[in-house]
Amino acid sequence: MARADKQWAVRPSPALAGMTTVPGDKSLSHRAVLFGALAGGTSTVRGWLAAGDTEASLATIQALGVRVKRHDLNTLTIHGGALQPPGASLNLVNAGTGIRLLAGIMVGQSFASVLDGSEQLRRRPMKRIIEPLGRMGAKIASNDGRAPLSIEPAPLHGIHYDMPMASAQVKSAVLLAGLFAEGETVLTQPGPARDHTERMLTAMGANLSVDGMTSTIRRGASLRPFDMTVPGDASSAAFPIVAAAVIPGSDITLTGVNLNDTRTGIIDVLREMGADFVVTETGLEAGEPVGTVRVRYAPLRAIDVGGEVVVRMIDEFPVFMIAALCAEGTTTVRDAQELRVKETDRIAVMAAELRKFGAQITETDDGFSITGPQQLHGATVDSHDDHRIAMSCAVAGLIASGETSVLDAGCAADSFPGFAAIMSALGAPIVESAGGAHAH
């Protein structure tokens, strides 16, 4: 679809101050609609993220015959139960999470389906889910390991699967297929990955157990509907957090943020660099710890990032590059090759855009190194239709001299609708204006 696009004019920022919230967690918003569709009965979701990717998942379950009542933009009632055959292929647009999780659900249905999406989504790797689902008996035809995925009904059986990589999307696809498989499905991951699927399915009464890095699921238990408020997205919180950490004099507080430790790698790494955080847990929501994050400016020093923390901050590396540019010494990142197969090759694209600001960055196959502190100058940069690149470039503009223009910034709404307004309310000079129309 074409969307009227936006661009941002960004100027050097004074100290950020104030208290705010960030939009609902994207990972949980996808799961709320997909799992709510499977539950027998009526589920209520408040604080749901109304963004490009999650709206695609919502439209998909409606195409599968699930009734959804929308009370306002962020409050949904989902009448779950048996899915119905769709009248056409299911369009996940740009949603990588949506298509991979939905594949795990659709292989267990008694009717055929086709999962497809944008040109961008068609470039993303799907062999990582096709292979284990195929071992369970699923019949999936693909375009050389990419979407569209054509799924035929087939009986599924449980497997023992040692995951070659730590990936929440792969793990979730297999666990969801396990809801429909004969016997038990056992998954062992090589390191920690997001565990939202296990937490939410367990809260819904699934026959699921977790022991260290191994998850086991058996079919049979019918999923209970839920009533939940989606906590704020830790990945969205990363943008104001990094901005406050690098802009002198800043002191901001974010409330209602998801503090699941598989998502807070960026806070741990910034803390190690010397950032000043106060993190307070205030409760649980849908099995997820929720709380308040206060961050105040402090001088940063370089560190080496690699190993297990990489998966816990995989979406935050574009904005982490800005923190590295401000830190004293040489920051190196390794084990982050997964960044090369996101919405874009985030290492190459972010490095190229930051070089327009005058930044010096050395790319490696699985990461990068940055020696700081570096002085940036304003530039005209492009999002490459990647929401996290757009917002990271805006944060870079806040510490650059002169004015920065971020083109094609409308894609930020894929995960963080209202980004410019929320940042402006904290004192960041980001002005949004209409750009040209953009085919999407």
C-alpha positions in Angstrom: 0.0 0.0 0.0 1.2 3.6 -0.5 1.5 5.7 2.6 2.0 9.4 2.8 5.4 9.5 4.2 7.0 11.7 6.8 10.3 13.2 7.4 11.9 14.5 10.6 13.9 17.7 11.0 16.2 17.2 14.0 18.4 19.8 15.8 21.0 19.5 18.6 19.1 18.7 21.8 19.2 20.4 25.2 19.0 18.2 28.2 16.0 15.8 28.1 13.7 15.8 31.1 10.4 14.4 32.2 8.3 11.3 32.6 6.7 9.3 29.8 5.5 5.9 28.6 6.4 4.1 25.4 3.9 2.1 23.2 3.0 -1.5 24.1 5.5 -4.3 23.6 5.5 -5.4 20.0 6.4 -9.0 20.7 3.6 -9.4 23.2 1.1 -7.5 21.0 1.8 -10.0 18.1 1.3 -12.9 20.5 -1.8 -11.5 22.2 -3.8 -11.6 18.9 -2.3 -14.8 17.6 -2.7 -16.8 20.9 -6.0 -15.1 21.7 -7.3 -16.4 18.4 -6.5 -20.0 19.6 -8.1 -19.6 23.1 -11.6 -20.9 23.6 -13.5 -17.8 24.7 -13.1 -14.0 24.9 -9.8 -12.4 25.6 -9.3 -8.7 26.4 -6.1 -6.8 25.6 -5.4 -3.2 26.7 -2.3 -1.2 25.8 -2.0 -3.2 22.6 0.5 -1.8 20.1 -1.4 -0.4 17.1 1.6 -0.4 14.7 2.2 -1.6 11.2 3.6 -5.0 12.0 1.0 -5.8 14.7 -1.9 -4.6 12.7 -0.8 -7.1 10.0 -1.1 -9.9 12.6 -4.5 -8.7 13.7 -5.8 -8.5 10.1 -4.5 -12.0 9.6 -6.5 -13.6 12.4 -9.6 -11.7 11.2 -9.1 -13.2 7.8 -9.1 -16.6 9.6 -12.6 -15.9 10.9 -11.7 -14.6 14.4 -14.1 -11.9 15.6 -12.3 -8.9 17.1 -14.0 -5.9 18.7 -11.9 -2.8 18.8 -13.0 -0.6 21.6 -10.3 2.0 20.8 -6.9 2.1 19.1 -5.2 0.1 21.8 -8.0 -2.0 23.4 -9.3 -5.2 21.8 -11.7 -8.0 22.6 -10.8 -11.2 20.8 -13.4 -14.0 20.4 -11.1 -17.0 19.9 -11.7 -20.6 19.0 -11.5 -22.6 15.8 -9.9 -20.9 12.8 -11.7 -20.9 9.5 -10.1 -21.3 6.0 -9.1 -17.9 4.6 -10.5 -16.6 1.3 -7.1 -15.5 0.1 -3.4 -15.6 1.0 -2.6 -14.1 4.4 -0.6 -10.9 4.0 1.8 -10.2 6.9 3.2 -7.1 5.2 6.6 -6.4 7.0 6.0 -8.6 10.1 8.8 -11.1 10.5 7.5 -12.2 13.9 4.0 -12.4 12.6 4.8 -14.7 9.6 7.1 -17.1 11.6 4.7 -17.5 14.6 1.7 -17.9 12.3 3.5 -20.6 10.3 3.7 -22.7 13.6 -0.1 -22.3 14.0 -1.1 -22.9 10.4 0.8 -26.2 10.0 -1.6 -27.6 12.7 -4.8 -26.6 10.9 -7.0 -28.9 8.8 -7.0 -26.6 5.8 -4.4 -25.1 3.4 -3.1 -21.6 3.7 -0.5 -19.3 2.1 1.5 -16.8 4.2 3.0 -13.9 2.3 4.0 -10.2 2.7 5.9 -7.3 1.3 9.0 -7.4 -0.9 11.0 -6.7 2.2 9.4 -9.7 4.1 10.0 -11.9 1.0 13.7 -11.3 1.4 13.9 -12.6 5.0 15.1 -16.1 5.7 12.4 -18.7 6.5 14.4 -22.0 6.2 15.0 -21.6 10.0 11.4 -22.5 10.7 10.6 -24.6 7.6 13.3 -27.1 8.5 12.1 -28.0 12.1 8.4 -27.8 11.2 9.1 -30.1 8.3 10.7 -32.6 10.7 7.4 -32.5 12.6 5.6 -33.6 9.4 4.5 -30.2 8.2 4.1 -29.7 4.5 5.5 -26.2 3.6 6.4 -25.1 0.1 8.5 -21.9 -0.2 10.3 -19.7 -2.7 13.8 -21.1 -2.0 13.4 -20.8 1.8 11.6 -17.5 1.6 7.9 -16.3 1.6 5.4 -16.9 0.2 4.9 -20.1 2.3 2.3 -22.5 1.0 1.1 -24.8 3.8 -0.9 -28.0 3.2 -2.7 -29.9 6.1 -0.6 -32.8 7.5 -0.5 -34.8 10.7 2.2 -33.5 13.1 4.3 -35.4 15.6 6.5 -34.2 18.4 10.3 -33.9 17.9 13.4 -33.3 20.0 15.0 -30.2 18.3 18.4 -28.8 19.2 18.2 -25.2 17.8 21.2 -24.1 15.8 20.8 -20.5 17.0 19.0 -18.8 19.9 15.9 -17.4 18.2 12.6 -16.6 19.9 10.8 -16.7 16.5 12.0 -20.2 15.6 11.4 -21.5 19.2 7.9 -20.0 19.1 7.0 -21.5 15.7 8.0 -25.0 16.9 6.3 -24.7 20.3 3.1 -23.5 18.6 3.2 -26.4 16.2 3.7 -28.6 19.3 0.2 -27.6 20.4 -1.2 -29.6 17.5 1.4 -32.5 17.4 1.1 -36.1 18.6 3.4 -36.7 21.6 5.8 -34.2 23.1 7.9 -31.5 21.4 11.2 -30.8 23.1 13.3 -27.8 22.2 16.8 -27.0 23.4 18.3 -23.6 22.6 22.1 -22.9 22.6 21.6 -19.7 24.7 18.9 -17.4 26.0 16.3 -15.9 23.7 13.1 -14.0 24.4 10.7 -16.2 26.4 7.4 -14.3 25.8 5.8 -17.4 24.1 6.5 -19.7 27.0 5.3 -17.1 29.6 2.1 -16.3 27.8 1.2 -19.9 26.8 1.9 -21.0 30.4 -0.4 -18.2 31.7 -3.0 -19.5 29.3 -2.8 -23.1 30.7 -0.8 -24.8 28.0 0.9 -28.1 28.9 4.3 -26.5 28.7 7.4 -26.7 31.0 10.8 -25.0 30.9 13.9 -26.4 32.4 17.0 -24.2 31.9 17.4 -24.0 28.1 14.9 -26.8 27.3 11.2 -26.3 26.7 8.7 -29.1 26.4 5.1 -28.8 25.2 2.4 -31.4 24.8 -1.0 -31.0 23.1 -4.3 -31.6 24.8 -4.7 -28.6 27.1 -7.1 -26.1 25.7 -5.8 -22.5 25.9 -7.7 -20.2 28.4 -8.6 -16.7 27.3 -6.8 -13.9 29.1 -7.3 -10.3 30.3 -4.0 -8.4 30.0 -2.5 -5.0 29.8 0.6 -5.0 27.4 3.6 -3.4 29.1 5.7 -0.8 27.3 8.2 -2.1 24.7 11.8 -2.3 26.0 13.0 -2.0 22.4 11.1 1.2 22.0 12.3 2.4 25.3 15.9 2.1 24.1 15.6 5.2 21.9 14.8 7.7 24.7 17.1 5.8 27.1 20.2 6.1 24.8 19.3 9.8 24.0 19.2 10.6 27.8 22.4 8.6 28.4 24.4 10.7 25.8 22.8 14.2 26.1 24.5 16.1 29.0 22.2 17.0 31.9 19.4 14.7 30.9 17.2 13.0 33.5 14.1 11.0 32.3 11.8 8.4 33.7 9.9 5.8 31.7 7.0 4.0 33.4 5.3 0.7 32.7 8.2 -0.8 30.8 8.6 -4.6 30.2 11.6 -5.6 32.3 11.8 -9.3 31.1 15.5 -10.0 31.4 15.6 -11.4 27.9 14.9 -7.9 26.7 17.0 -5.6 29.0 20.4 -6.3 27.5 20.7 -2.7 26.4 20.3 -1.5 30.0 22.9 -3.9 31.2 25.4 -2.9 28.6 24.9 0.8 29.0 25.2 0.3 32.8 28.6 -1.4 32.2 29.6 1.7 30.1 28.8 3.9 33.1 25.3 5.0 32.4 23.2 6.1 35.5 20.1 3.9 35.8 17.5 3.3 38.5 15.3 0.4 37.6 12.3 -0.5 39.8 10.0 -3.5 39.3 6.4 -2.6 40.1 4.4 -5.8 39.2 3.6 -8.6 36.7 1.5 -8.6 33.6 0.8 -11.7 31.4 3.7 -13.3 33.3 6.1 -10.4 32.4 7.8 -8.2 35.0 6.9 -4.5 34.6 8.5 -1.4 36.1 10.0 2.0 35.9 13.4 3.0 34.3 15.0 6.3 35.3 18.2 7.3 33.3 20.4 10.3 33.9 23.3 11.4 31.7 26.8 10.2 32.7 30.0 10.0 30.7 30.3 6.6 28.9 33.3 4.4 28.5 33.8 1.8 25.7 33.3 -1.9 26.3 33.3 -5.2 24.3 29.9 -6.7 23.6 29.5 -10.4 22.6 28.1 -13.7 23.6 24.7 -14.1 25.4 23.9 -10.4 25.8 23.7 -10.0 22.0 20.4 -11.9 21.7 19.0 -9.9 24.6 19.6 -6.6 22.8 19.5 -7.6 19.1 17.0 -4.9 18.1 18.9 -2.2 20.0 22.2 -2.3 18.1 21.4 0.4 15.7 20.8 2.9 18.5 23.6 1.4 20.6 25.9 2.6 17.8 25.1 6.2 19.0 26.1 5.3 22.5 29.4 3.8 21.2 30.1 7.0 19.3 29.9 9.0 22.5 31.9 6.6 24.7 35.6 7.0 25.5 37.7 4.3 23.9 37.0 1.5 21.4 33.7 -0.4 21.6 33.6 -3.7 19.8 30.6 -5.8 19.0 30.8 -9.5 17.9 28.4 -12.5 17.5 25.7 -10.1 16.0 25.6 -11.6 12.5 21.8 -11.9 12.9 21.6 -8.1 12.4 22.4 -8.7 8.7 19.1 -10.5 8.1 16.7 -8.1 9.8 14.3 -5.7 8.0 17.6 -4.5 6.4 21.3 -5.5 6.9 21.3 -3.3 10.0 25.1 -3.3 10.4 25.8 -2.2 6.8 22.9 0.3 6.6 23.4 1.9 10.0 27.1 2.3 9.4 26.5 3.8 6.0 24.0 6.3 7.4 26.2 7.3 10.3 29.1 7.9 8.0 26.9 10.7 6.5 27.2 12.3 9.9 31.0 12.0 9.7 31.2 8.9 11.9 34.0 6.4 11.6 32.8 2.8 12.0 34.7 -0.4 11.1 32.3 -3.2 10.1 33.0 -6.9 10.6 31.1 -10.0 9.5 29.4 -10.3 12.9 29.5 -6.8 14.3 31.5 -3.5 14.3 34.0 -1.4 16.2 33.7 2.3 17.0 36.3 4.5 18.7 34.9 7.5 20.5 34.0 10.1 21.4 33.3 11.4 17.9 31.8 14.7 16.9 28.9 14.3 14.4 27.6 16.9 12.0 24.0 17.2 10.8 23.2 15.2 7.6 20.4 14.1 5.4 19.9 10.4 6.0 17.4 7.7 4.9 15.6 5.1 6.9 15.7 2.4 4.2 12.1 1.6 5.2 13.5 0.2 8.5 11.8 1.6 11.7 14.8 1.1 13.9 17.2 2.8 11.4 14.9 5.8 11.2 14.7 6.3 15.0 18.4 5.6 15.5 19.3 8.3 13.0 17.0 10.8 14.8 18.9 10.1 18.1 22.2 10.7 16.2 20.8 14.0 15.0 20.2 15.1 18.6 23.9 15.0 19.3 25.1 16.3 15.9 26.0 19.9 15.2 23.6 21.6 12.7 20.3 20.2 11.4 19.6 16.6 10.4 16.9 15.4 8.0 15.6 11.9 8.4 13.8 10.9 5.2 11.2 8.1 4.9 10.6 8.3 8.6 7.0 7.1 8.5 8.2 3.5 8.9 8.9 4.3 12.6 5.2 3.5 13.1 6.0 -0.1 12.4 6.9 -0.4 16.1 6.8 3.1 17.7 3.8 5.2 16.6 4.2 8.7 18.1 8.0 8.6 18.4 8.6 12.2 17.4 5.8 13.5 19.7 7.0 11.5 22.7 10.7 12.6 22.2 9.6 16.2 21.7 7.7 16.1 25.0 11.0 15.2 26.7 12.6 18.2 25.1 14.2 16.7 22.0 13.9 19.1 18.9 12.4 16.6 16.4 9.8 18.1 14.1 7.7 15.8 11.9 6.5 17.0 8.5 4.9 15.3 5.5 7.3 13.9 2.9 6.4 12.4 -0.5 4.1 9.4 -0.9 5.9 6.1 -0.5 5.0 2.7 -1.9 4.9 0.3 1.0 
